[in-house]
Amino acid sequence: MIPVTLVILFVGIYTLYGKNASKTPGIQESSSYAKIPNTKTEAWSLRESLDPIEYIRKDCGELCETNAIGVPGPYFDQITVPIDCDALFINEHIDRGHGLSIAPKTIPKHLHSDFTMNNRLNVSSWYFNQVYLGKTANMAVWTEKIIQDYISLAKDNKLKGTYGILETNALRDGLKHAPVGIKNGRVLVIGSEIPWVEACVLEAGAREVVTLEYGKIVSKHPKIKTMIPDQFRKSYLDKTLGRFDAIVTYSSIEHSGLGRYGDGLNPWGDIIAIARGWCVTKERGSLIIGVEYSYEMEHIKFNAGRWYGKIRYPYLATNWKQHYRGHGRQRVHVFTKINVNFTNTLEYDLKKTHPYLPVKKH
């Protein structure tokens, strides 16, 4: 009886474990396994499945640690850290959707510290459910006539845009103060439901505009092209995206990573979006940005947006030199990319104040 028992026991053990003997011990198989080709050996290895946030954190590196010590700048501290551009574009978790039937209503507990920068930012509730990542945008077709009409209104100081004439003219003022990149430039616009920002950029003399938006848009204007995030990422990776002379974004970046528009939760979604823009901008190119602004009382209204001030704005503008601060409720700031290494000339450049505005902290 003993030999028979041993045979049965051996068969049972083999049935249970034998078929899985080739699998890496201690790692559960998952759909998020990534097979990574090694181009030198052409071997394949399995990488342990992690939460998407941890993959993002790893590839983002110092950029997303938000604890670097800055140096005083004209309007807030200036932060400089190394950025691995290829890693930010290779990581497809950054552009993932949240996959929920409705947008998330609260920040998950395990992400609260990352979203609030270790509880340095207050959080309140203001909820929207406007999921259309990868779907059709609210204004799905931009006709040439609509855009030309917007350009004419802008020239007459009458373009209301999305936020009213005063806010439109605040952006136009910022465009005029960009030292390079707008006039005769190739400009990337980040976030745009209707083409009022594009109209302002064309009015300022841009030769080409590429709009990056969650929702799909068809542009009929010969100077405007559109992309969704996945197209943007793949175009960078296959080297067809090209480089830009300037980046323009107004009332868009503050929403990135909050899930409001169907995007996956990402505590550093805004910071990564601007860093990617830095990666594809030519040396000495410009960044013109308008976001909700509160220098002393910045906070997050989840999932509506972020308000920026002395705590988070320095990290949002990582590796961009502060150049000009304008006006408007969503205070327009202008930055320049001084060189590809940035830190080589940071201290020298920050000693030179810009003539447009006096140096103030708020």
N, C-alpha and C positions, 0 to 999 in steps of 0.2 A: 504493500500500500504506500509505503514511503516514496519509492521511485516514481510511482504514478502521480502522487501529490506534487512532487517536485516538477515533473513535466508540465502539469497543469499550471502551476505557479509561474514557471518560466514563460509559457505561452501567453499567459495573462499579462505579464510584465512587458513582453515584447509588443503585444497588441496595443497596450496603453502608451508606451514610450518609444517603441522602435521606429514608428513612422515619423516621429518628430525628432529623431536623433540628430538630424542635420541642422535643426534650428538653433539659433543662438540661445543658450540658457539664460533665463532671467528676463527675456524680452518677449512681451506679448505681441503677436502679430496684429497689425492694424492697417487700415486703408491709408494712413498717413505715413507709412514707411516710405522712405526715399532711397531709391537706388542711385548711387552716385558713381558715375564713370570716372576712372582715373585714366587720363589721356596718356600717361607715360607707360603704364603697365596694361592698360585696357582691361583692368580687373574691376569687379563690381563688389561693393560692400554694402551692408545694411546698416542704417543709422537708426538709433533708438527713437521711437516716436515720442515727441514732447508736445506740450501745449503750444499752439501757434505763437503765443506771446513770448514764450521762451526762445523760440527760433528767431523771432524778431529782435529780442533783446541781445541775443548772441551776435547777430550780424550787424546790429546797430552800434554796438560797442560803447565807447565813451560818449558818443553823441547823445545816447538815450539814458546815460547815468544821471544827467542833470545835477551834477554836484561839482563840476569844474569851477575853479575860482577865476573870475574875470578880472579885467582891468577897467578902470573908469573910462567911460566913453562920453560923448556929448549929451546923450539922452538917457542912457542906462549903461550898465556894465557890458563890456565886450567879451564874448566867450570865443575861444578858439580850441578846437580839438581835431584830431585826425578823423577823416571820413573815408570809409571804404565804399566808394561809389558802386563798384561792381556788385558787392554783397547786397547793397540796398536794392538793386534792380533784379538780381537773381532771386531774391527771397520773394516767392509768390504769396506768402502769407500776408504780406503788407497790403496787397490789393484784394484780399478775399472779402466775400460778403459775410454778413453775420448769419445768414441762412434761417432766420426766424420769420414767423408769419407777420409779426409786427416788430417795430424797432424797440430795443431794450429801454426799460423805464428807469432803471437804477444801475449804478456802477456795482459790479460784482465785488463782494468783500475781498476776494484775493487780489483784486486789481486796484483797490481803493488807494493804497499807498502810492502806487505808480502814477495814477491819475492826479493825485493831489500833491505830488512831489514831497512825499513824507509829511503829509498833513499841513503843508505850507499854504495851500489854497483851499478856500471854503467852497462847499458844494451846496447848491440849492436846486430845486426842481423847476424845469420849464420844458414840457414834453411836446415832441413832434413825431409823427409817423409819416415820413415822406419817402418810402423805400422805392428807389428806381436805379440802383446801381446796375449798369449793363442794360437797363430797359430804355425806353424812349423818353427823352427829356420833355419838360413841360412845353417848350416851344421847339418842336421837332425839326422844323425846317426854317432856316434863316435865308430869306430871299435877299437878293441884291438891293431891291427897292427899300426894304425895311432898314437895312444897314445904311444905305445912302441917306435915307430920311433922318436917321439918328445922327449921322455925321453933320448934316445941315443944322439940326437943332443944337448940337454941341457948339458949332461955330457961332451960333447966335446966343449962346449961354442959356439955352432953354431946354436942354435935354434932362428930363426927370430921371431916366434910368429906373432902377428899382427902389432907390432910397431918397429921391427928390433932387431938385436942381442944385442945392447947396452941396450935397455929398458928391454929386457928379462933378461939380466944378472943383471940389477939393482934390479929387483924383486927377483931373486935368492939370491942376497946379503942380501936383507931384510929378506928372509926366514931363512937364516943362523943365523941372529942376533935375531930372535925371541927366547926369553929365554925358553919358554915351548910351547908345543902344536902342533908343526909340526912333529917332529920325533916321530913315533909310535902313532900319534894323529889322531883323527877324525876331519876333516877340512871341514868347509863350505866355498865354493867359491861363491861369489856374482857376477853374470854377466859374461857370457862367450859365445861368438859366435863360437869359435873354441877352442879345449881343450889344448891350450898351457900353460895356468896358471895351469890347473890340472896336466899336465905333469911335470911342475916345482915343484909342491907340492909333487907329488909322488917321483920324483927324490930326494927331500929333506928328504924322509923317512916316509911320512904319511901312515897310514894303511888303511884309508878310506877317500874318498872325496865325498861330496854331493854338487852338483852344482845347484844354484838357478838362473834361467834365464827366461826372458819373453816368449821366444819361446820354443816349445816342442822339446825335444831332447831324442833320444834313445841311451843309452850307452851300448856297448857290453863289456866294460872293467869290470872285476869282482870287482875292487876297487872303481869304480865311479858310483854314482847314480845321477839322475837328478830330478828336481822339477820345476814347474811353481809357481808363487806367491800364487795362490789360494790353491794349495796343501800344500805349506809351512805353510800358515796360519792355515789351517784345521788340519794339523798334530800337530801343537803346541797345538791347542785347545783340540784335543782328546788325547793328551799326548803320541803320538807315535813318535814324532820328535826326542826326546832325546836331549842331550846336546853336545856341541862341545868343542874341546880343543883349536881350533884356527879359526879365520875368515880371509880369504884372498880375496881381491878385487882389481882389477887393471883396470883403465879407464872404470868404470861402474857407480859407485855411482853418479858421477857428472851429469849424465843424468836423474836421478830419479825425476819424477814429472814435467818434461818439455814437456811431450806429444810426444816426438820424436818417441818413439817406440810403441805408442798406449796407453800408460799409461795416467791416468787422471791427469790433472793439479793439482799440489800440491806444494806449496811454500816450504814445509819442507820434501819433498819426500826423499832427500838424508839423512837428519838428522834422520828421522824415520827409514830408512833402516839400518843405523849403530846402532841405539838404539835397534832395534829388534835383531840384531846380539849380542849386549851386553846381552840382555835378555837370549839368548840361549847358551851363552858361560860359561864354568866352571870358578870358581874362579881361578884367576891368569892365565887365558888363554890369548892368544895373538890376536892382530888385526894387520894385515899387509896390508897396503893400499897405492895404488898409484893413485893419481888424478892430473889433470892439476893444476900447482902450480905457483903462482905469489904473493909473500909475500906482496909487496907494491901496486900492481896494480890489485887486484882481481876483477872479473867482471863476468857477465853472457852474453854468446853469445846465444841468443835464436833462435831456440830451441836446438842448438848443445850441449851445456854443460855449466858447471860452472868452473871458475878458482878460486882456494882457496888461502887465505893468512891470514894475521893477524886478519881480521874481522870475516870471516865465519868458518875458520878451527877450532877454539876453540869450536864452537857449534857442528860442525860435529863430533868432537871427545869427546863429552860430556861423562863424567864418565869413560874415558879411561886414564890411566897414560902414559905420554910420556916416551918412552924408548930409541928410536934410530931413527936417521934420516939418510937416505942413499942418493942416487943420482938418476940421470935419469931426463929426461924432465918432466915426471910425477912423481915428487919427492916422493920416497917411504919413508913412515914413519912406525914405529913399536910402538905399544902400548900394555899395559897389563891391564887386569882387576884385580885390586888388592884385592877386596873382594866384597861381595854382597851389602854391605852398602856403600862402597866406601868412603864417606865423613869422616868416622871414622879415616882413616889413611892418608888422602890426604896430609895435611900439612907436616907430617913427611916424607912421601915418596918423595915429591917434593924437599926436602932439599938434597936428595942424587942424585948427577948427575951421568950420565952413562959414563963409561970409553971410549966408542967407539968414541965419538965425543965431542969436546969442547962445552960448553954452548954458543950458539949464538942466536940471535933473528931472523936472516934471512940468 
